[in-house]
Amino acid sequence: MTVTRVTAVLLVVGSLMMGPVALAHEGHPHTFMGSVSAVHEHSLDLKATDGRSLTFVVDEKTKISHDKMAMTLADIKRGDRVVVTASEKKHSGGKLIWTALQIRLGTAPAPGSRK
């Protein structure tokens, strides 16, 4: 192999290895699925399918829908199944804050979860 080919291969391999690092930066959207455990005035608590409990800030930019119908935070109830697309941002104290970009309601609540 010539020096040029070796350099090209190293550049390709290096760029492939950097892909996941570049995607893990702050502000990159993440998607979570789960059941709503609580709804607050400006936030939503979620019990994710992976077992984590997460809180998402809901602001005026958050789009909430069920199928193609627009909804509001008041339409979401405890036990509803949702898919949340959110961005993360580190608070000045170092704590992660999740802001919901989009909340999509599922078709039915998890069995026995609405009370």
Secondary structure, DSSP 8 states (H G I E B T S, - for coil): --HHHHHHHHHHHHHHHHHHHHHTSTT--EEEEEEEEEE-SSEEEEEETTS-EEEEE--TT-EEEETTEE--GGG--TT-EEEEEEEEEE-TTS-EEEEEEEEEE-SS--TT---
